[in-house]
Amino acid sequence: MKEMLRVILDMDKQACERVKEAEAYRDKEIAELSEKKARITEEENQKALDFALKKSQKQRTEGDAYLEKVSERNQRILNSMEKLYKENADKWINEIFENVTKN
């Protein structure tokens, strides 16, 4: 009987030790949760920042390319207008002068 009681007490002691170990493990994990949360938050913020920078750079590149095309188009139009002016300036001046002096 004493032996049986001793076995039960030993089993109870081991169970208490396991409970203490489990509680210690749980407490350690809970303590690390805020650190893990902060690390994950920082990683996600960095990913979002990297994504935003890449998108911004892509849009800037696309915008620069579009601006270059518009500038080239505007320059072609300006050159065309200059050519038209050089070809017709005297004619237009004479027509304007004649129209003004007629009246």
C-alpha positions in Angstrom: 0.0 0.0 0.0 2.8 2.4 0.9 4.4 1.5 -2.4 1.3 2.3 -4.3 1.0 5.7 -2.5 4.6 6.4 -3.2 4.0 5.7 -6.9 0.9 7.9 -6.9 2.8 10.7 -5.1 5.8 10.4 -7.6 3.3 10.5 -10.5 1.7 13.6 -9.0 5.1 15.2 -8.5 6.0 14.5 -12.1 2.7 15.9 -13.3 3.2 19.0 -11.3 6.7 19.5 -12.8 5.2 19.0 -16.3 2.5 21.6 -15.5 5.2 24.0 -14.3 7.3 23.4 -17.4 4.2 24.0 -19.6 3.3 27.2 -17.8 6.9 28.4 -18.1 6.8 27.6 -21.8 3.5 29.4 -22.2 4.7 32.4 -20.2 7.8 32.6 -22.4 5.8 32.4 -25.6 3.4 35.1 -24.4 6.3 37.3 -23.5 7.7 36.9 -27.0 4.4 37.6 -28.7 4.8 41.4 -28.6 8.3 41.1 -30.0 7.1 38.8 -32.8 4.2 41.2 -33.5 6.6 44.2 -33.7 8.9 42.2 -36.0 6.1 41.2 -38.3 4.7 44.7 -38.3 8.1 46.1 -39.2 8.5 43.5 -42.0 5.1 44.2 -43.5 5.6 48.0 -43.3 8.9 47.5 -45.1 7.3 45.4 -47.8 4.6 48.0 -48.2 7.2 50.8 -48.5 9.3 48.8 -51.0 6.1 48.1 -53.1 5.2 51.8 -53.0 8.7 52.9 -54.0 8.8 50.4 -56.9 5.3 51.6 -58.1 6.4 55.2 -57.7 9.5 54.6 -59.7 7.6 52.8 -62.4 5.0 55.6 -62.7 7.8 58.2 -62.8 9.5 56.2 -65.6 6.2 56.0 -67.5 5.5 59.7 -66.9 8.9 60.7 -68.1 8.5 58.6 -71.2 5.1 60.2 -71.9 6.4 63.6 -71.3 9.2 62.9 -73.7 6.7 61.8 -76.4 4.6 64.9 -75.8 7.7 67.2 -76.0 8.8 65.6 -79.2 5.2 66.0 -80.7 5.1 69.6 -79.6 8.5 70.2 -81.1 7.3 68.7 -84.4 4.2 70.9 -84.4 6.3 74.0 -83.6 8.7 73.2 -86.4 5.8 72.7 -88.8 4.3 76.0 -87.7 7.7 77.7 -88.2 8.1 76.2 -91.6 4.5 77.3 -92.6 5.2 80.8 -91.3 8.5 81.1 -93.2 6.7 79.9 -96.4 3.7 82.1 -96.1 4.7 85.1 -93.9 5.1 87.6 -96.8 1.9 86.5 -98.4 0.0 86.8 -95.2 1.5 90.2 -94.5 0.5 91.4 -97.9 -3.0 90.1 -97.6 -3.5 91.7 -94.2 -2.1 95.0 -95.5 -4.4 94.9 -98.5 -7.4 94.1 -96.4 -6.7 96.9 -94.0 -5.9 99.5 -96.6 -9.0 98.6 -98.8 -11.5 100.0 -96.3 
